[in-house]
């Protein structure tokens, strides 16, 4: 085992140090990231806050997996994005990629970050996880000729230029800096969106055509994110939460054409999904992305979570402090206060369960199933923020930032709300 060495990945700013080397089975990389100096993070803003884009996680994971397996070429991956990495101030964080071999040509990865300094494994927050595997089959793309005809002439009312696209973006929740301004034109045709990306010398890693290009993926997602965010609405933004399957050929030309096919889930939820095909001028398949899931986040929920994500200077705030009443007592809080002590916790637990079921859009849910743990039942970090807002509105209290993320189960959260927020007991004094 080798620890703390310089990484051989000189092209990837997120993999600068090897902190654990157990090749051929496992490698851990880490580096320090800052909002103004880290590539991609400095040029990607959401609600005016620097946020590391989804492309950066996949870029680091693919490069780390290639170093572990020694395999290059067509890479297939599925990835879940759990949490964004936001650095609203000059505070820095440690960024870590852990990659481990699960089969001969397959590696699993986790992307995490922690405050500086960190001495406890529990302080690491997971941002993404997934699987990378390699295969030899080429990527076939059939839409190229139609796209080339569309991009050459466009159609009245369906074509927009780079200036049009980024002017519209700048009036909404997104800001893309120079290295990520890669969308050159956008056009629509029969329910699909086509666009051209130019990955020229101002883009990170543009001189290396044989590796994954983070600006390629980010460019693919920019147009869809704008589409699902209702364009210039500055208070709502669509961000990716999952990619079911992405195939990347290993070739990255400076000009590519993208075909995006949005579709709405059958359950009519807030989630939006799109599939993408990417090709170069000659028809060579550069990438395909199947099942890219987007979820809408509001400005308020994002800022609440971003504030919680900042590293504390002394100690992490206790979840059992900091709640304050923000409005007059609500119907729910009065009802709980008036209930017999033994009925207070069941009333509060039932309220939290109902909201979890609504947020997850579950048709049926047994009490025992809901108590398995928030993330086990599918409540991700973004939905946890929305749950916290619902609780605050229902109880008339403002909770500490991130309080909804500090508990593992509905029972734990309900007991905290009863005892530490409402300051009520679940038992009579005689029985204590």
C-alpha positions in Angstrom: 0.0 0.0 0.0 1.3 3.5 -0.9 -0.1 6.6 0.6 0.3 10.4 -0.2 2.0 10.6 -3.5 1.8 12.9 -6.5 -0.9 11.7 -9.0 0.2 10.6 -12.5 -3.0 12.3 -13.8 -1.3 15.6 -14.8 -4.3 16.6 -17.0 -6.9 16.4 -14.3 -6.9 19.2 -11.6 -9.2 17.1 -9.4 -6.8 14.2 -9.1 -3.6 15.8 -8.0 -2.7 13.6 -5.0 -2.9 9.9 -4.4 -3.7 9.3 -0.7 -4.3 5.5 -0.9 -2.9 3.2 -3.6 -3.8 -0.5 -3.5 -3.7 -1.1 -7.2 -5.0 -3.1 -9.0 -8.0 -3.0 -6.6 -8.4 0.5 -5.2 -7.1 4.1 -5.5 -8.1 7.2 -3.6 -7.3 10.7 -5.0 -7.8 14.1 -3.4 -7.1 17.7 -3.9 -8.1 21.1 -2.4 -10.8 23.0 -4.3 -11.5 26.8 -4.2 -14.2 28.8 -5.9 -11.9 31.1 -7.8 -9.0 28.8 -8.7 -10.5 25.4 -9.5 -11.2 24.8 -13.2 -15.0 24.3 -14.0 -16.0 25.4 -10.4 -14.8 29.0 -11.1 -16.8 29.2 -14.4 -20.0 27.5 -13.3 -22.5 29.4 -11.1 -26.0 28.6 -10.0 -28.0 31.5 -8.4 -24.7 33.4 -8.4 -22.9 30.8 -6.3 -19.9 28.8 -7.7 -21.0 25.2 -8.0 -19.0 22.3 -9.4 -20.9 21.0 -12.4 -22.0 17.4 -12.8 -19.5 17.0 -15.7 -16.6 17.5 -13.3 -17.6 14.5 -11.1 -17.8 12.3 -14.2 -14.6 13.6 -15.6 -12.7 12.8 -12.4 -14.4 9.4 -12.0 -13.6 8.3 -15.6 -10.0 9.4 -15.3 -9.5 7.7 -11.9 -11.1 4.5 -13.3 -8.8 4.5 -16.3 -5.8 4.8 -14.0 -7.0 1.9 -11.9 -7.9 -0.5 -14.7 -5.4 0.7 -17.4 -8.3 0.6 -19.9 -9.1 3.3 -22.4 -11.6 3.5 -25.3 -15.4 3.3 -25.0 -16.4 3.9 -21.4 -19.9 3.1 -20.1 -21.1 4.6 -16.9 -24.2 5.1 -14.7 -24.1 7.8 -12.1 -26.2 9.2 -9.3 -25.7 12.8 -8.2 -26.5 13.1 -4.5 -25.4 16.6 -3.5 -23.9 19.7 -5.1 -20.5 21.1 -4.1 -21.0 24.9 -3.6 -18.4 27.3 -2.3 -20.1 30.7 -1.9 -17.0 32.1 -0.1 -13.3 31.8 -0.3 -13.5 28.7 2.0 -11.8 25.7 0.5 -12.7 22.0 0.7 -11.0 18.7 0.2 -12.3 16.9 -2.9 -11.9 13.1 -2.9 -12.4 10.4 -5.6 -12.4 6.8 -4.4 -12.4 4.2 -7.1 -12.3 0.4 -6.6 -12.3 -2.5 -9.0 -15.5 -4.7 -8.9 -14.8 -6.8 -12.1 -11.9 -7.1 -14.5 -13.1 -4.2 -16.7 -15.5 -2.5 -14.2 -14.8 0.0 -11.4 -17.1 1.6 -8.9 -16.5 5.2 -7.8 -17.5 7.7 -5.0 -17.0 11.4 -5.2 -16.9 13.2 -1.9 -15.8 16.4 -0.2 -15.1 17.5 3.4 -14.2 20.7 5.3 -10.6 21.6 6.0 -9.3 20.2 8.3 -11.2 16.9 8.6 -10.3 14.2 11.1 -13.5 12.1 11.0 -14.7 9.9 8.1 -18.3 10.8 9.0 -17.6 14.4 7.9 -17.2 13.4 4.2 -20.3 14.3 2.1 -21.1 12.2 -0.9 -21.7 14.1 -4.2 -21.8 11.3 -6.7 -21.4 7.6 -7.1 -21.6 5.2 -10.0 -20.0 2.5 -12.1 -17.6 2.7 -15.0 -16.9 -0.2 -17.4 -15.1 -0.4 -20.7 -16.1 -2.1 -23.9 -14.8 -2.3 -27.4 -18.0 -1.8 -29.5 -18.3 1.6 -31.3 -21.0 4.1 -30.8 -23.5 4.3 -33.6 -25.2 7.6 -34.5 -27.9 7.8 -37.1 -29.2 11.4 -36.9 -26.1 13.2 -38.2 -27.2 14.1 -41.8 -30.5 15.6 -40.6 -28.7 17.5 -37.9 -26.1 18.8 -40.4 -28.9 20.1 -42.7 -30.6 21.7 -39.8 -27.4 23.4 -38.5 -26.5 24.7 -41.9 -29.7 26.6 -42.6 -32.0 26.4 -39.6 -35.7 27.3 -39.8 -37.5 30.5 -39.1 -38.4 30.8 -35.4 -36.5 27.7 -34.4 -32.9 28.8 -34.5 -30.9 30.8 -31.9 -27.3 31.8 -31.9 -24.7 31.6 -29.1 -25.4 35.2 -28.2 -29.1 34.6 -28.0 -28.7 31.5 -25.8 -26.3 33.0 -23.3 -28.2 36.3 -23.1 -31.3 34.2 -22.1 -29.2 32.2 -19.6 -27.8 35.3 -18.0 -31.3 36.5 -17.2 -32.1 33.2 -15.4 -30.4 31.2 -12.6 -27.3 30.0 -14.6 -24.0 31.7 -15.3 -21.4 30.0 -17.5 -18.0 31.5 -17.7 -15.7 31.6 -20.8 -14.4 28.0 -20.5 -17.9 26.6 -20.5 -19.6 28.9 -23.1 -19.5 26.1 -25.7 -23.0 26.2 -27.1 -22.7 27.9 -30.6 -26.3 27.5 -32.0 -29.5 25.8 -31.0 -32.4 24.7 -33.3 -35.6 22.7 -32.8 -37.1 20.0 -35.1 -40.1 17.7 -34.4 -40.0 17.6 -30.7 -36.2 17.4 -30.4 -33.5 20.0 -29.8 -30.3 20.1 -31.8 -27.3 22.2 -31.1 -23.6 22.7 -32.0 -20.8 22.7 -29.4 -17.4 24.2 -30.0 -14.7 22.9 -27.7 -11.9 25.2 -28.7 -8.7 26.2 -27.0 -10.4 28.1 -24.2 -12.0 24.9 -22.9 -10.3 22.8 -20.3 -8.3 19.8 -21.7 -9.2 20.8 -25.3 -5.8 19.8 -26.6 -6.2 16.2 -25.7 -8.7 14.4 -28.1 -8.3 11.0 -26.5 -9.8 11.6 -23.1 -13.2 12.6 -21.7 -13.9 16.3 -22.2 -15.8 17.8 -19.2 -17.0 20.8 -21.3 -18.5 18.3 -23.7 -20.9 16.9 -21.1 -21.5 20.2 -19.5 -22.4 21.7 -22.9 -24.8 18.8 -23.6 -26.6 19.5 -20.3 -26.7 23.3 -20.6 -29.5 23.5 -23.2 -31.6 20.8 -21.4 -31.2 22.6 -18.0 -32.4 25.8 -19.6 -35.3 24.0 -21.2 -36.4 22.4 -18.0 -35.9 25.6 -15.9 -38.5 27.5 -17.9 -35.9 29.6 -19.6 -35.4 32.9 -17.8 -37.1 32.1 -14.5 -34.4 33.3 -12.1 -35.9 31.5 -9.0 -36.0 27.9 -10.3 -33.3 25.8 -11.9 -33.2 22.3 -13.2 -30.2 20.3 -12.2 -29.2 16.7 -13.1 -29.7 14.0 -10.5 -29.0 10.8 -12.4 -27.6 9.5 -15.7 -28.9 6.0 -16.4 -26.3 5.2 -19.0 -23.6 7.2 -20.7 -21.3 5.9 -23.4 -18.2 7.9 -24.3 -16.0 6.9 -27.2 -12.7 8.4 -25.9 -12.6 10.7 -29.0 -13.3 14.4 -28.4 -13.2 16.6 -31.5 -13.4 20.4 -31.2 -16.8 20.5 -33.0 -19.8 18.2 -32.2 -23.5 18.1 -33.0 -25.9 17.1 -30.2 -29.4 15.8 -30.5 -31.5 16.1 -27.3 -34.8 14.3 -27.0 -36.7 15.5 -23.8 -39.6 13.5 -22.5 -41.9 13.8 -19.5 -42.3 10.8 -17.0 -45.6 9.1 -17.1 -46.3 10.0 -13.4 -46.3 13.7 -14.3 -43.8 14.5 -11.6 -41.5 17.5 -11.4 -38.7 15.3 -12.7 -37.7 15.7 -16.4 -35.7 13.2 -18.5 -33.8 13.6 -21.7 -31.7 11.4 -24.0 -28.7 12.7 -26.0 -26.7 11.6 -29.0 -23.4 13.3 -29.9 -21.5 13.0 -33.2 -18.6 14.8 -35.0 -18.7 16.1 -38.6 -17.8 12.8 -40.1 -20.6 10.9 -38.4 -18.4 9.3 -35.8 -20.3 8.7 -32.5 -18.7 10.7 -29.7 -21.2 10.0 -26.9 -24.7 8.9 -26.0 -26.5 9.7 -22.8 -29.7 7.8 -21.9 -32.0 8.7 -19.1 -30.5 12.0 -17.9 -32.8 12.9 -15.0 -33.3 16.6 -13.9 -35.0 17.9 -10.8 -36.1 21.5 -10.1 -34.5 23.3 -7.2 -35.7 26.7 -6.0 -33.5 29.6 -5.2 -34.5 29.5 -1.5 -33.9 25.8 -1.0 -30.6 26.0 -2.9 -29.3 28.9 -0.8 -30.4 27.2 2.4 -28.5 24.1 1.6 -25.5 26.0 0.2 -25.2 27.9 3.5 -25.3 24.6 5.4 -22.7 23.2 3.1 -20.1 25.8 4.2 -17.5 24.4 6.5 -18.0 25.6 10.1 -15.1 27.5 11.6 -15.3 26.0 15.1 -17.7 23.2 15.3 -20.7 21.9 13.4 -23.9 23.5 14.6 -26.0 21.2 16.8 -29.3 20.0 15.3 -30.8 20.5 18.8 -30.3 24.3 18.8 -31.1 27.3 16.7 -34.8 26.8 16.0 -36.8 30.0 16.3 -40.5 30.7 16.0 -41.0 32.8 12.8 -44.8 33.2 12.7 -47.8 32.8 15.0 -48.6 29.3 16.2 -50.1 27.2 13.3 -53.0 24.8 13.3 -50.7 21.8 13.5 -48.6 23.1 16.3 -51.7 24.1 18.3 -53.2 20.6 17.7 -50.0 18.9 18.9 -49.8 21.1 22.0 -53.4 20.4 22.9 -53.1 16.7 22.4 -52.5 14.3 25.3 -48.7 13.8 25.7 -48.8 10.2 24.6 -50.4 11.2 21.3 -48.1 14.1 20.3 -45.3 12.1 18.8 -47.7 9.9 16.7 -49.4 13.0 15.4 -46.1 14.6 14.4 -44.7 11.4 12.9 -47.8 10.9 10.8 -47.5 14.5 9.5 -43.8 13.9 8.5 -44.7 10.5 6.9 -47.5 12.0 4.8 -45.1 14.7 3.4 -42.4 12.1 2.7 -45.0 10.0 0.8 -46.1 13.1 -1.2 -42.5 14.1 -2.1 -41.6 10.6 -3.2 -44.9 10.2 -5.0 -45.6 6.8 -3.4 -48.9 5.2 -4.0 -48.7 3.0 -0.9 -46.3 3.0 1.9 -46.3 1.0 5.1 -45.1 2.6 8.3 -42.3 0.0 8.7 -41.1 0.7 5.2 -40.9 4.4 5.8 -38.8 3.9 8.9 -35.9 2.2 7.0 -34.1 5.5 6.6 -34.6 8.6 4.4 -32.0 7.7 1.8 -33.0 4.0 1.8 -36.5 4.9 0.7 -35.3 7.4 -1.9 -35.4 10.8 -0.2 -32.3 12.5 -1.6 -30.7 15.7 -0.2 -32.7 18.0 -2.4 -36.0 16.5 -1.4 -34.8 16.7 2.3 -34.5 20.5 1.9 -38.1 20.7 0.5 -39.3 18.5 3.4 -37.6 21.0 5.8 -39.5 23.9 4.2 -42.8 22.1 4.6 -42.1 21.4 8.3 -41.2 25.0 8.9 -44.4 26.3 7.3 -46.6 23.7 9.1 -45.0 24.3 12.6 -44.3 28.1 12.3 -40.7 27.6 13.2 -37.5 28.4 11.3 -35.1 25.4 11.7 -31.3 25.6 11.7 -29.9 25.4 8.1 -29.6 21.8 7.1 -31.6 20.4 10.0 -33.6 18.1 7.7 -30.3 16.5 6.6 -29.0 15.7 10.1 -31.4 12.8 10.9 -31.5 9.3 9.4 -35.1 8.3 9.9 -38.6 9.8 10.3 -38.7 8.8 14.0 -35.4 10.6 14.7 -36.6 13.8 13.0 -40.0 13.7 14.6 -38.6 13.3 18.1 -36.3 16.3 17.5 -39.2 18.4 16.3 -41.3 17.5 19.3 -38.6 17.9 22.0 -36.2 20.5 20.7 -38.4 22.7 18.4 -41.8 22.6 20.0 -40.3 21.9 23.5 -43.0 19.4 24.3 -42.9 16.0 26.0 -44.4 12.8 24.7 -45.1 11.6 28.2 -47.0 12.9 31.3 -44.9 14.2 34.1 -46.2 11.5 36.4 -44.8 8.8 34.1 -41.4 10.3 33.7 
